């Protein structure tokens, strides 16, 4: 079972605000009478991986805060 259209919308909408977006997504689904697996599909791990694949890491945020490009190390 593939994620429904709502799952695809969540992935585009949530990345900057991951936790609040996920909560809203599941609350809206529950209000519509849908269960979790109905919203995201049977492969929960793949849904989660896809959800965060383009998210910045804490290391990226730290590198940016000290004025370096993410993914570069001090030499």
Secondary structure as GFF3:
##gff-version 3
##sequence-region A 1 75
A	DSSP	alpha_helix	5	14	.	.	.	ID=ss1
A	DSSP	three_ten_helix	15	17	.	.	.	ID=ss2
A	DSSP	alpha_helix	18	31	.	.	.	ID=ss3
A	DSSP	alpha_helix	36	40	.	.	.	ID=ss4
A	DSSP	alpha_helix	44	52	.	.	.	ID=ss5
A	DSSP	alpha_helix	58	65	.	.	.	ID=ss6
###
